[in-house]
């Protein structure tokens, strides 16, 4: 049922997704859906949870498979986030915009988890970071990459095909590594 809901919402949008259309696509009766979900809002909440959990798992899997280096970790993080957002088209931003506080809170937990995954994967290479505060620098990298990927999903002209996404993710990873490997700002002289 959730797969059917996601397919319909991705192709036509949440406003056009109905319980009837989801039942038809899933090959079940409308009553079957109402036995599991009280209404469309509850179905959308379950869809949001499913998509956020998949994002966390996808990023974790990609970071586990990353090349064993700071560059490998930041590159894998950039690619995983960009692909994760691209995989749902405009549905993910629409879900977060339409949902109430619970979806925003769940989204914040996902962001926190994705951030934690990056810190964990980068920990063995923290000695390579030349910024004065390595943990703060990794925090900046996580925020910048996440923001860039989210922004890309909202743009009217996103890096849409696989080659363009790959180039964009490579650039994000390169930018992150260049920042991490550059010395921090010097305090202004007094």
SELOPA-222668 format. One record per residue (C-alpha): x negated, y, z negated; chain; residue in one letter; residue number from 1. Coordinates in steps of 0.25 Angstrom, whole numbers, plus 5000, padded with zeros to 4 digits. Layout:
residues N
SITE     px     py     pz   lonu   kedo   bake
SITE      X      Y      Z      A      A    NUM
...
This chain:
residues 190
SITE     px     py     pz   lonu   kedo   bake
SITE   5000   5000   5000      A      X      1
SITE   4989   5010   4997      A      X      2
SITE   4982   5006   5009      A      X      3
SITE   4994   5009   5017      A      X      4
SITE   4996   5022   5010      A      X      5
SITE   4982   5026   5013      A      X      6
SITE   4983   5023   5027      A      X      7
SITE   4996   5031   5029      A      X      8
SITE   4991   5043   5020      A      X      9
SITE   4978   5043   5028      A      X     10
SITE   4985   5044   5042      A      X     11
SITE   4997   5053   5039      A      X     12
SITE   4994   5059   5025      A      X     13
SITE   5000   5058   5011      A      X     14
SITE   5012   5066   5014      A      X     15
SITE   5016   5057   5026      A      X     16
SITE   5013   5044   5018      A      X     17
SITE   5026   5038   5012      A      X     18
SITE   5029   5026   5004      A      X     19
SITE   5037   5020   5016      A      X     20
SITE   5025   5022   5025      A      X     21
SITE   5016   5016   5015      A      X     22
SITE   5025   5004   5013      A      X     23
SITE   5026   5002   5028      A      X     24
SITE   5011   5003   5030      A      X     25
SITE   5008   4993   5019      A      X     26
SITE   5019   4983   5023      A      X     27
SITE   5027   4984   5010      A      X     28
SITE   5040   4989   5006      A      X     29
SITE   5042   5003   5000      A      X     30
SITE   5047   4996   4987      A      X     31
SITE   5033   4989   4986      A      X     32
SITE   5026   5003   4986      A      X     33
SITE   5036   5008   4976      A      X     34
SITE   5034   4997   4967      A      X     35
SITE   5019   5001   4967      A      X     36
SITE   5020   5016   4968      A      X     37
SITE   5031   5025   4962      A      X     38
SITE   5030   5035   4973      A      X     39
SITE   5021   5041   4984      A      X     40
SITE   5013   5049   4974      A      X     41
SITE   5009   5036   4966      A      X     42
SITE   5005   5029   4980      A      X     43
SITE   4996   5041   4983      A      X     44
SITE   4990   5041   4969      A      X     45
SITE   4987   5026   4971      A      X     46
SITE   4981   5029   4985      A      X     47
SITE   4973   5040   4979      A      X     48
SITE   4967   5031   4968      A      X     49
SITE   4964   5020   4979      A      X     50
SITE   4957   5030   4988      A      X     51
SITE   4949   5036   4976      A      X     52
SITE   4945   5022   4971      A      X     53
SITE   4940   5018   4985      A      X     54
SITE   4932   5031   4986      A      X     55
SITE   4925   5028   4973      A      X     56
SITE   4922   5013   4977      A      X     57
SITE   4917   5017   4991      A      X     58
SITE   4907   5028   4986      A      X     59
SITE   4902   5017   4975      A      X     60
SITE   4900   5007   4986      A      X     61
SITE   4893   5016   4995      A      X     62
SITE   4884   5021   4984      A      X     63
SITE   4880   5007   4980      A      X     64
SITE   4876   5004   4994      A      X     65
SITE   4868   5017   4995      A      X     66
SITE   4853   5017   4999      A      X     67
SITE   4845   5018   4986      A      X     68
SITE   4841   5032   4986      A      X     69
SITE   4847   5046   4983      A      X     70
SITE   4849   5048   4998      A      X     71
SITE   4856   5035   4999      A      X     72
SITE   4865   5038   4987      A      X     73
SITE   4869   5052   4992      A      X     74
SITE   4871   5047   5006      A      X     75
SITE   4880   5036   5002      A      X     76
SITE   4888   5045   4993      A      X     77
SITE   4890   5055   5004      A      X     78
SITE   4894   5044   5014      A      X     79
SITE   4903   5037   5004      A      X     80
SITE   4911   5050   5001      A      X     81
SITE   4912   5055   5015      A      X     82
SITE   4917   5041   5020      A      X     83
SITE   4926   5040   5008      A      X     84
SITE   4933   5053   5011      A      X     85
SITE   4933   5050   5026      A      X     86
SITE   4940   5037   5024      A      X     87
SITE   4953   5043   5019      A      X     88
SITE   4954   5054   5029      A      X     89
SITE   4961   5066   5023      A      X     90
SITE   4969   5057   5013      A      X     91
SITE   4959   5058   5001      A      X     92
SITE   4959   5073   5000      A      X     93
SITE   4975   5073   5003      A      X     94
SITE   4977   5063   4991      A      X     95
SITE   4969   5072   4982      A      X     96
SITE   4976   5085   4986      A      X     97
SITE   4990   5079   4985      A      X     98
SITE   4988   5071   4972      A      X     99
SITE   4990   5077   4958      A      X    100
SITE   4980   5077   4946      A      X    101
SITE   4979   5062   4946      A      X    102
SITE   4973   5061   4960      A      X    103
SITE   4963   5073   4957      A      X    104
SITE   4959   5066   4944      A      X    105
SITE   4957   5053   4951      A      X    106
SITE   4949   5060   4962      A      X    107
SITE   4941   5067   4952      A      X    108
SITE   4938   5053   4946      A      X    109
SITE   4934   5048   4959      A      X    110
SITE   4924   5060   4961      A      X    111
SITE   4918   5057   4948      A      X    112
SITE   4916   5042   4951      A      X    113
SITE   4910   5045   4965      A      X    114
SITE   4901   5056   4958      A      X    115
SITE   4897   5045   4947      A      X    116
SITE   4894   5035   4959      A      X    117
SITE   4884   5045   4965      A      X    118
SITE   4877   5048   4952      A      X    119
SITE   4876   5033   4949      A      X    120
SITE   4871   5030   4963      A      X    121
SITE   4861   5041   4963      A      X    122
SITE   4856   5039   4949      A      X    123
SITE   4844   5030   4953      A      X    124
SITE   4839   5041   4963      A      X    125
SITE   4841   5053   4953      A      X    126
SITE   4826   5054   4951      A      X    127
SITE   4825   5059   4966      A      X    128
SITE   4835   5071   4964      A      X    129
SITE   4826   5083   4963      A      X    130
SITE   4837   5093   4958      A      X    131
SITE   4835   5098   4944      A      X    132
SITE   4848   5090   4939      A      X    133
SITE   4849   5077   4947      A      X    134
SITE   4863   5074   4941      A      X    135
SITE   4869   5087   4944      A      X    136
SITE   4863   5086   4958      A      X    137
SITE   4870   5073   4960      A      X    138
SITE   4882   5079   4955      A      X    139
SITE   4881   5090   4965      A      X    140
SITE   4878   5080   4976      A      X    141
SITE   4891   5072   4973      A      X    142
SITE   4900   5084   4972      A      X    143
SITE   4894   5089   4985      A      X    144
SITE   4896   5076   4993      A      X    145
SITE   4909   5074   4987      A      X    146
SITE   4914   5088   4991      A      X    147
SITE   4908   5087   5005      A      X    148
SITE   4915   5074   5007      A      X    149
SITE   4928   5079   5002      A      X    150
SITE   4927   5091   5010      A      X    151
SITE   4925   5083   5022      A      X    152
SITE   4938   5076   5020      A      X    153
SITE   4946   5089   5019      A      X    154
SITE   4939   5096   5031      A      X    155
SITE   4947   5097   5044      A      X    156
SITE   4935   5092   5052      A      X    157
SITE   4929   5082   5043      A      X    158
SITE   4917   5073   5047      A      X    159
SITE   4927   5063   5051      A      X    160
SITE   4920   5052   5060      A      X    161
SITE   4910   5042   5054      A      X    162
SITE   4898   5048   5060      A      X    163
SITE   4901   5063   5055      A      X    164
SITE   4904   5057   5041      A      X    165
SITE   4891   5050   5041      A      X    166
SITE   4883   5062   5045      A      X    167
SITE   4891   5071   5035      A      X    168
SITE   4888   5061   5024      A      X    169
SITE   4873   5060   5028      A      X    170
SITE   4872   5075   5027      A      X    171
SITE   4879   5075   5013      A      X    172
SITE   4870   5065   5008      A      X    173
SITE   4857   5072   5014      A      X    174
SITE   4862   5085   5008      A      X    175
SITE   4864   5078   4994      A      X    176
SITE   4850   5072   4995      A      X    177
SITE   4843   5085   4999      A      X    178
SITE   4850   5092   4987      A      X    179
SITE   4846   5081   4977      A      X    180
SITE   4832   5081   4982      A      X    181
SITE   4830   5096   4982      A      X    182
SITE   4825   5102   4969      A      X    183
SITE   4835   5110   4961      A      X    184
SITE   4836   5125   4962      A      X    185
SITE   4825   5133   4954      A      X    186
SITE   4830   5142   4943      A      X    187
SITE   4829   5156   4948      A      X    188
SITE   4817   5164   4942      A      X    189
SITE   4820   5174   4932      A      X    190
